[in-house]
Amino acid sequence: MVEGACRHLVRDRMELTGARWRLAGAEAVLKLRALRASGDFDAYWDFHEAREYERNHARQYADGAPPPSSEPPNPRPRDASGR
């Protein structure tokens, strides 16, 4: 059973012809494949999105409103020929 799991998760993906893997990339792919195979991917993705929101956006939207945006620059006025 363990050999079958290793073949399914590791060998089938990592031994593709011409594939080159660095340790960090290979580990990330294997973790995602394990999550998909175990049926836990949806729960993981919900967790991942919540952590990303906390890290990147929670402070900006703390009062429930988006931060003020700057006005876009005025486009150059066109001359009479439309250029």
Summary of the structure (lengths in Angstrom):
residues: 83
radius of gyration: 23.8
end to end distance: 70.5
largest distance: 77.1
contacts: 129
relative contact order: 0.06
helix: 54%
strand: 0%
